[in-house]
Amino acid sequence: MTDYFEVHARDGAARIGELRLSDSVTTPAVVDDVLADAGSLWATERELPDGSDDVLTVLPHRSLPAGSADEVRESFAVDYPDMDFPSAAVVTADTADDYGADAYVLSDAQGFVGHARAFRDNVIEAKENLPADTALMLSGVATPRNVSLLVYAGVDLVDETLARARGLEGFYLTSDGEYFLEDLDELPCACEACRKPASEFTRADAADHNANALRAELARVRRRVRDGRLRDYVEGQARHDQWLTALFRRFDQQYSFMEERVPVIRDSELTAASEESIDRVEIQRFADRVTKRYRNRFDNPLVLLPCSAKKPYSESQSHRQFQEAVQYRAHMVSMTSPIGVVPQELELTYPAQHYDSVVTGDWSEDEKSFVAEVLRRYLERNDYPRIIAHLPPGAYTEIVERVADDLDLDVEFTVSEHPTTTESIGNLMRTLDGEPKFTREEREHNVVKALADYQLGPDAGDALFSDVELEMTSRYPKLQVWNDAGVQLATMVPQYGVLSFTLEGAKVWRDSDAPTKTVEIDGFVPHGSVLAPGVVDADADIRPGDEVVVEGPKAFAIGRAEMGGRELIESTRGIGVEIRHVEER
Amino acid sequence: MSKPSPEVYERGRGMDAHNKVMRDIRSRKQKTYDPHEPTRVWIDEDNTPDGVYDSLTIILNTGGCRWARAGGCTMCGYVAESVEGGTVAHEALMDQIRVCLDHEAEEMDDGEQAGLIKIYTSGSFLDEREVPAETRDAIAETFADRDRMVVESLPDFVTREKLADFTDRGLETDVAIGLETATDRVRHDCVNKYFDFADFEDACEEAAAAGGGVKAYLLMKPPFLSEPEALDDMKSSIRRCAAVDNCHTVSMNPTNVQRYTMVDELFFNGGYRPPWLWSVADALRETADVDAIVVSDPVGGGQERGAHNCGDCDELVFKAVKDFNLRQDPSVFDQVSCDCEATWEFVLDNETSYNMPLVK
């Protein structure tokens, strides 16, 4: 049971949590002031402490330092009792287990902090062995420079000990590095400790400054987590130390660990400004779903278009011109780095309308091969009578030629010099002469089905909506889906580009062949939200932000998951599902 | 003596684990040694109850420590310095003694000889599997004209009869016992030494019966203890040893990281730092009132693998310790100071076994 820690928000493996002491602490945070160490069992036998709601008590431990052999770790591991006060247990990643504690401290962090692969392996193993709703602590390792990455990896609690010790050793820490005190002719900070001339600044002052800098960095990180934008930050911050850059690359290589934790929707911007942006879950997941779940339902030719800085693309000046030329006679698909390809039905879907990248017109080989690979998979899955590339000459056309050669496809190129020149637009218009227009109804139906495919799985759009006579009300992008009996099934949510279901829609989904994501609850009727203890079971592939069907002996409901499947099952605190509609049974 | 309890069971498991790991680590070492050469020999000066003596220290190359063959102590790499294959014959051991006498003659002024002879074996000189009774007697005879002897042994092998070989020849004889700590729990679980403090007390009585004394060897900062835990344990160990009748000298040895040991594995992987020289100084200063000579020889002092401070002050503190060894005057430590004392104090307040080493 975790009684004294609760996760309130998630951003990948990073979380905003609450250490529920008599004065609660918002995490990630330094916990020096609220940590009470009951001591080491190596040194002496110890009574179990009485504990207190004022502090997080580290239960008597026999810590295994870095380099302890397997046999020693196994023989000397402590079997911790489940206490009814806020408690932390000291473990190593491989001996970690659910001891009923609220937090777990890894005893060998000194050995893996600074080593990207070892850090990743230890933290992932610890996270897999520990209950999802408990806090993870590393002591004696946090600095202003590394703490954002520690949090990114899933660390909730740290302390000031290393930052202060470094100060006493004569090092001045900043979020971008460390300096010898003697080398500073001015202090690059305005914290309380630094409000004096560099000449009067002592090592004790440096210890205070280092702790201040660590706390300030943690506050920044908490803001980033709340905004769902920690990844954007660490892609930049990590550059200040090579092992930190290696660290998030290592985590990118463990796709399933991050994928399980990264929400499927966000309403914040996604900044794609580094070469590693391509590897982040949101980008990979979108490419994966577009090429494995989505299917084109238009019979018209394909027009490949360049992306625009403005999102959604259809609101940009260039795409308005393209739209006027195409006049519903072709299926418009935008090519973009780093997203890959974006069919027009998915232009609002996270992160297609949320990303912003650095535009110089020069594409790296990595970008080209990524987009080419996505395009190749897309064209393998979707057949078109004609393929028209309305793309600026250069990287775009190079990619298309590469893929067309691979797949032996004929592509018509319509741009001379630039896509929006009068001549180019005229070419595009004339190329489509004689092609039939699709109707608004066809377009809207295809949008709704495409969203269902993307969200729920391959062919879900047909599985859900082929048997019902769809009626659309309201205007794109706020489509409402009704059946022929006049009952609303779903609404398109423009800010994320996903469907949200009504109760009737949830039943259609449940009864369809499309895979359903279900949260099974106890015998109660949830109003507003389902709390984690009420969850009996959940599908493991539920991701934060997913649409989920909620079923229990007393209720049927539809809502949005606030945590992933494993967390739903394991957690004893926190909001599991925000309920949209519910009915009693 | 001990009744079956989970604690005992757990301790047995821990010892099995330590022994298995130590055997594995030791087996990686391939090097063997000539049984006719001592492991090491040197001349020094030592403080004894009869004053300061020139000393000849001999590390005898015997078959090696019996306990180390089972796995042995987590910090001890000396077993690797013994000969391959077990016992060394009487003749070979006497060859080693001859090499040592030659060394003494070479190093000391003409006509001088060391008044104090110290013989270590990285095991137990009094274990007859290491040093046969015949050899022990011959060695005692060789040094019968000296004033004092020190021989190293685990407490099990200390008997009045064996010591009589020396005391009957008029030698003031001390047994050097690697007690490591007065705390049984730390000695068992951190050092992996199997005997109890009570066994040490018994050995002190045996030595007394033969007219000998005991010099206790303590280990400053065994693996798995943080700096403050290690320092507390050392201070209480010094006091407990000094309180035992016939234990007249305590030698505090800061752990140095030896190859082919568990400590080396921890050190290599970032889980161990040898003690601060400030801790060594503090333990000596704070126990200067005890009724025993307390000395320390920080092997590898000032280096990464030995007791060290920040690098700037190591030599001065090391000198102060050597000075204290001879004069037992705690005021020698008032003469040294450094910025890094503040770091050391912070470590004492903040290092735990789950964040150590907090400072390298």
Interface residues (C-beta under 8 A of the other chain):
Chain A: D37 S40 W42 A43 T44 E45 V58 H61 R62 S63 L64 P65 A66 G67 S68 A69 E71 V72 E74 S75 F76 V90 V105 L106 S107 D108 A109 Q110 G111 F112 S139 G140 V141 D159 T161 L162 R164 A165 L168 E169 G170 R203 A204 A207
Chain B: E10 R13 G14 D16 A17 H18 K20 V21 D24 T183 R185 V186 D189 C190 P223 F224 L225 S226 E229 D232 D233 M262 E265 L266 F267 F268 N269 G270 G271 Y272 C310 D339 C340 A342 T343 F346 V347 N350 E351 T352 S353 Y354 N355 M356 P357 L358 V359
